[in-house]
Amino acid sequence: MNGLDIATLSEIATSQFVWAILCIGLLIYVMKRTDQRENRLLEHLERSNESQEKTAIALDGINKSLSSLESRVDRIEKVSFEREDK
C-alpha cells in the first residue's frame, strides 16, 4: 500500500486529531443545515403572516358589507311597518 501499513492506518484512524476534524466538520455541516432550516421557517412565517393579513382585510370587508346589508334590511322593515300601520 505504498508505505502505509495496517498499523499506521489504524493509528491514524484512532488518533484524536482525526476525530476532532470529523467532529468539527460535522458541527459545521449541522450549523449550515440549521441556518437553512431557520431561513425556510422564517420565509414560511412571513408568507403565513401575509396570508393572515389578507384574510383579516377580507373579513373586515365582509363585516362592513354585512353591516350595510343589515341597515338596509332595517330601513326596508321600517318602511314596511309604516305602510302596514296606515
Helices and strands as residue ranges (DSSP letters): H 6-13, H 16-85
